[in-house]
């Protein structure tokens, strides 16, 4: 199963620059002047569409928020290491994202960032099981 997360954005060009700076892969076959499609991982994509394009799909006019509207979802995904989480969040900050909290639980390390349109991401790293009792 493939997963597509579609987000309306103020500027497709600005959004494309931000997600390119994250190091995510643009799918040019599914992108044009109205939408940019980025692969987060194989089979998982974020679609960044102009507000006009988004409003024209399925009567969603009432659902379109803006950068100052609180995110209604958090996109969480695991990375291979604590360093990978920190590197992604640093790239997000360098590209103009808003950096949020850091949570360092006994079982998981997690950070938060918002893109310039207010979409909330929470990359995490699951710590290896340190219980040596068998």
N, C-alpha and C positions, 0 to 999 in steps of 0.2 A: 504494500500500500504506500502510495506517495502522499506527502502532506504538503499543502500549500497554505501559507498564512498570508492573507492579502491585507495591505495597509494603505489607506489613502495618505498622500503626502502633499505638502505645499509646493515642493519643487522636485520633480523627478531627477533633474540634474544634480541637485544638492544631495538628495538621498543616494543616488548612484555613487557620488564621490565618497560619502560617508561609508557605505558598505564595502566599497572597493578598498578603502583604507583599513577596514577590519580584516581584509585578506580573504573575504568570501568571493566565490567565483560567479561572475556574471554569465548568465545563459543568454547569448545574443539571439538565439532562435526564438526565445519567448519574451524578448524585450524590443521596445521601440520608443518613440518620443513620448508616449503616454504611460509606459510601465517599464520597470526594470525588474528582472527576475534573478535572484541570487540563490545559489545552492549553499545551504548551511552544511549539509552532508549529502551524500547520494540519496536521493528520494525525498529530501526535506528542503523546502524552498520558502523564501520570503518574497512576495510580490509587492513592489512599491509603485502604486499607481497614482496618477494625478487625481485630484478630488473630483474632477469632472468625469473621468473614466470610471471611478469607483461609484459615483452616484448614479451612473447610467446602467449599472449591473444589478439587476434584481430589486430595484426600488429601495435603495439603502439611504436615501437622502437624509433621513432622520438620524442615522447612525454615525454620520461623519462628525468627528470631534476636531480638535486642533491641538497644537503643541502645549497649550495651557490646560487642556482637559485631562483629568487623571486617566491613566491607562486602565482599561477594563480587564486586561489579561497580562500575565507575565509569561514570557517565553523563556523556559529553562532548558538547559542542555548540558550534558557532561563533557568535560575535556579530559585529556590524558594526565594532567598534572596540575599542581598548584601554580607552578610557573606559567603554564599555558593560560590559566584563568587570568593571572595578573597581566600577562602580555596582551591578551585580547582587550581587557578593560583599559589598559594604558593606550592602546591604539584607538579605542573609542573616545577617550578623553582628548587625545591629540587631534582627532578628527572633528571635535566640537560637541561630543556627547556630554551628558551630565552624569557624573560618577556618583553612585549612591553608596549604600552601606556595604560593609564586609562582615560576613558571619563565619566564624571559625568554630564549628561544632566538633565534638570528639570524633564524629563519623564523616564529616563533610566540611569542605572549605567552599564558600560561595561569595560571589561579589555581584553588584548591581550596576547597571548603567541604563540610561535612556538615550535614544537617538534624538536628532534635532527636531523630530516631529512628535516626541513624547512617548514613543513605544518603549516598553520596559523589558529588559533582558536580564537574566540571572544565570550566568554560566557558573558551573560548579565542578568540583573534583571530589569524588568519593574516596575517602582515605582507606588504605588497605586495612583489613582486619588485623589488629595487633594482638588479639587474644591468642596466646600461644598454648592454651590448654586444649588438649584433644582427648 
